[in-house]
Amino acid sequence: MVALNRAVAVGEADGPAAGLALLDRIELPGYRYLHSARAELLRRLGRAAEAREEYRRAAALSDDAAERRLFERRLEKI
């Protein structure tokens, strides 16, 4: 979790590529917030197809309907 938060912070401070490089080292394949963070950084990098896939994964992993709708809305905006 700490590594994920750090990667997001680095993505804000140093740019999405730097944050994504850190996220790609984290092994949490079933953690929806890893996928949603990756989606946002990929979106900022203009990598729309990859961002969409990550938002889909995040939504599929969420057991909260409101959170799933949030991921789906973000997916629609790409």
C-alpha positions, -999 to 999 in steps of 0.1 A, spaced: 0 0 0 28 24 8 45 17 -25 12 23 -43 7 57 -25 43 66 -33 39 58 -69 8 79 -72 25 108 -55 55 105 -78 31 105 -107 17 138 -96 51 154 -88 73 140 -115 48 131 -142 27 101 -151 56 81 -167 76 82 -135 46 71 -114 37 43 -139 73 30 -138 69 26 -100 34 11 -102 46 -15 -127 70 -29 -100 41 -36 -76 26 -71 -74 -10 -66 -64 -29 -81 -94 -63 -84 -76 -61 -49 -60 -86 -26 -77 -68 6 -66 -36 -5 -84 -56 -9 -116 -74 24 -112 -41 42 -105 -25 26 -135 -56 36 -156 -53 72 -146 -16 74 -153 -20 56 -187 -48 80 -196 -26 110 -188 1 95 -211 -25 92 -239 -25 54 -238 -62 51 -240 -67 14 -249 -45 4 -219 -63 28 -196 -97 14 -206 -85 -21 -198 -73 -11 -164 -105 7 -155 -124 -24 -166 -103 -45 -143 -107 -21 -114 -145 -21 -119 -146 -59 -121 -127 -62 -89 -149 -37 -70 -176 -51 -48 -190 -16 -42 -216 -4 -67 -208 33 -63 -171 27 -68 -178 5 -98 -199 33 -114 -171 58 -108 -147 35 -127 -172 30 -154 -178 68 -158 -141 73 -160 -139 46 -186 -166 64 -207 -146 96 -207 -115 81 -224 
